[in-house]
Amino acid sequence: MTTRTQPWQGIHVATALPFNADNSVDYSAFAEHVSWLAANGCDGVCPNGSLGEYQTLTPAERAKVVETAVAASPEGFTAMPGVAAYGADESRRWAEQARDAGAASVLALPPNTFKADDETVLAHYREVAKAGLPVVAYNNPYDTKVDLSPELLARMHAEGLIVAVKEFTGDVRRAYEIAELAPDLDLLIGSDDVLLELGLAGAVGWIAGYPNAIPQSTVKLYELATSGRSEDITAALPLYRDLHSLLRWDSKTEFVQAIKLSMDIAGRKGGGCRQPRSPLPADMAARITADTEAVLAKGYR
């Protein structure tokens, strides 16, 4: 496992969720997957994120996914459940459920039913923080239409509402502005295809997609990218180039289907998705298959 001093640091895999043939959640396969990720060097999991298709789960399913992840986690391996919801009260309730299940932190999107202003965002995170777990903010303005700017993140951190941010904008310049305005706010890599750039910029964690399929090589890449040693960056570059055609699928609209397909090809249980995510077009599936097979052919696992 990677070096970390806080439970939200290191590599937390945004876990894909396997389903049975009747489209029910395969909790046994999910528990096995969590254990497998721990055995392959990851530090924790983020259940009920977008990759886990939380929007399609019933409340009972969503709660059981968190409980399953915590129960399957060995000592020192931590769960950071996603607590996204349309209302602040509901997000707080999911944070309370995560706390009661034994999670170590939570990942929280801003309110996203409309383009919320800064005061609305602050009020939302104040509510989530009442659950008492460390809160990692998730900045994904593409999907939420709400941008957690460096200035707003600094306000949230100064008020004690958040401990870290999952940065998904892809704009690596933001890392330096966040560090200037909120030097004690932890930066977590939010999309797989900027891992090296944000590692260089001082990230202390990664909420990751592709370790679902190839954990050993992605863990190695993260460790090289975040060590701060120039010789490790030199070693990371060829690995990053080899993996990047695959890693960039994490930032595509079809990222859930893509990662699940890569898992299938790598011998894991990825499988299908619940609606509204539909099967991939044949040409896209062929491209992902080729990218995955090329990575596996080079020995990456």
N, C-alpha and C positions, 0 to 999 in steps of 0.2 A: 504494500500500500504506500501511497505517497505521504510525504511529510506534511503534517498540518497541526495547528494548535487549537483550532476551533472546529466544532462539528459540522459547520457548513462549508468548510474548506475542502480541498482535494477534489477528487473526481466523483461526482454524483451522477449516476446514469439515469436519464429520463427514460424510465422503463416502458417498453412496448408491452401491451397487454394481450396475452393469447386467449383465443375463444375456442370453445368446443364446436363440433359440427352443427349443433343447434343454435349457435350464436350466444350461448351462455358463457360466462367468464370461466376459464380453466384455472381455478385457483391453485391447483396442484402444480401445473406447469409454471405458473407465475412464481410460486414459492421456490421451485427448483431453479428458476432463472435468477432470482435474487441471490440464492446461495452460490450459483455458478459465477456470477459477477464478482462476488466477494472473493471467491477462490482464485479468480484471475486478476486480482490486484486493484480492483476499484475500491473506493472508500465509502460509498453509500449509494442510495437510490432516491430518485424523485418520482414516486408513484403519483398517479392522477395529474400528470401534466398533459399537454396537448398530444404528445406522443402516446400517452396512455389512454387517449380517447375518453377522457373523463366526462366530456359533454354528453356522451351517449349512455352513461351509466345511471342506474337508479340510485337513490340515496343509500339504499342498503348495500348495493354492489360497491359503491364508492367507499363506503366505510369499511367494508370487508377487504377491499384492496389494500388499504392502509394497514389494517390489522395483520393481513397476510405478510406484507412487506416487513413489518416490524418483527413478527414472529420468526421469519426466515433469516433475519439478519444476525450474523455471529457477533461476538463481542468486538466492539470498536468500529463496527460497520453501522452507519447511521442512515435514517430515513428523513427525507425532507419533502413531505407531501405538498402537492399543489393545492391551494385553497381558493382558487379562482371561483367567483360567483357573481351574479348580476348585482346583488345587494351587499352592502357592507356587513349587515347583521349576519347574512348567510356565510360570508367569508370568515367572519369571526367564529361562527359555530363550527365550521370545518376546521379552523385552527384549534379550537377547543377539542374537537374529536381527535385530531392528530396528537395533541398533547396527552390526552387520556389514553391513547393507544400506545404511547411510548416513543413518539417521534422526537427528534432532537432539534428540529427547526422546521419552518414552513416557507414555501415559495408563493408569493402573492402578486398577482397582476393588479393593476389599478382598476378602478371602475371602468366598464367598457360598454355600457348600454348607450352611451353618447359621448361626445368629445368633452370630457370633464375638464374644468379649470383647476388651477393649482390648489385652491382652497378645498374643493371637492375631493381631490386626490388625497390631500393631507387628512381630511376627515375620515376617509376610507381606511387609510393605514392606521390611524389612531384606533379605530374600532378593531382591526385585526390584531394589533399589538396588545389589546386587553387580554388575549388568551394567555399571554405570558411566555410564549416561545419566541426565540430569535426569528425575526422576519427578514427574508431575502426578497427584495423587490425585483420584479421581472419587467424589464423594459422592452416591449415589443410593439412599437407604434404602428407597424404594418397591420397587425390584426386587431389591436385595441383602439386605434386612432388617438391614443393618449401617449404623449411623449414625456417620459421621465427625464427631463433635461438635467445636465449636471447641476444647475442652480437649484432645481427642485429636489434632486437627490440630496444635495448638501443640507437643505432645510429639513428634510425628513430625517437625515442622520443626526443633525444637531438636536432635534427634538427627541431622539432616542427611539424612533419608530422602526428603523431598519439597521441591520448590521452589514449588509452586502447588497450588491446589485448584480443580477444576471443581465448582461449587456448583449442585446440581440440586434442592435441596429446595423451591425456590420461596419460602422464608422469607427475605425480604430483610433481616430484622433480624439474621440471622447474620453478615452482612458486617461489621457494626460490632464484634461480639464477637470475630470472627476477627482483625480489625485491632488490637484491644486486646491480645489474648493472644499474637498472633504477627505483629507489625507488618511484618516483612520477608517474610511469606508472600504470594505473589501470588494475588489473587482473579481467577478466570476465570468469566465468565458461563456457566452450564450449561444454561439453557433459554431459548429465544428470547423467550418472553413476559414475562420480567423483565429484558430488556436495559436499558431506560432506568433502572429502579430500581437495578440493580447497577452500572450505569455511574456514576450519581450517587454510589454508595457507594464508588467507588474502584477498580472492576475495571480490570485492565490487559490483559484478553484475553477472547475469546469463542470457545467451542467450539460451532459454529453448525450449525443444520440447514437453514434456509430459503435461505441463499445458494446452495444447490444449484440452486435455481430462479430466484431473483431477486438475484444478487450485487451489482449496482451500487447498488440502493436500500438494501439491508441494510448494505453497507459504509458508505454515507453516514450511515445512522442510527447505526451504532456510533461513527463518528468524532465525530458531534455529541454523543452521549450520554456520551462519555468525555473530552472535551476539557477539562472543568473550567470552561468559560466559560458564564456565565449566558445570554448571547445565543444560544449554540448549543443549550442546553436548550430555550429558547423556540422555536427553529427545529425541534428534534427532535419536539416534542409533536404537531403535526399529522401528521407523517410516521408517528410511532408509532401514532397513532390509526387512520390509514389501513391500516396493515399488521397491526394486532394481531389481527384476526379470523383472519388466516392464520397468524401467528406462534404462536398458541396451540395449533395442531395439533401442534407440536413436543413438547408435554407430554402428548399423548393416548397411550393404549395403541396406537393404530393409526398412530403417527407415521411409521413407515417407508412404509406404503402411501400415507399422505397426502402426504408430501413427494415420493414418486415420481410420484404422480398430478399434483401441481402442476408437477413437472418436465416431464411429458408435455405439459401444457397450455401451458407456456411455451416449448415447442419443443426441450427437452432429451430425452435418452433416460433416462427413469425406468424404466418397464416394471414387470413383475411381480416378486413376491417368491418366495423358496423357502419351502417348508413349514418350520415350522408356521404361518407367516403366510398367511392366506387372503385372497381378494379381498374388497374392502370391500362392505358392504351397500349396496344401491342408494341409499338415502336419505342415507347418509353420503358416498358418492361424489358425489352431487348437491350436497351442502353444500360440500364441499371445492372442487368445480368452480366453484360460484358465488363462493366466497370468492376463489379464484385469479383468475377472470375479472374480478372487480371491481377487484382490485389492478392487473392488467395494463391494464384499461380506463382507469385513471388515469395510465398512462404509466410505471408502475414496472417496472423490469427488473432 
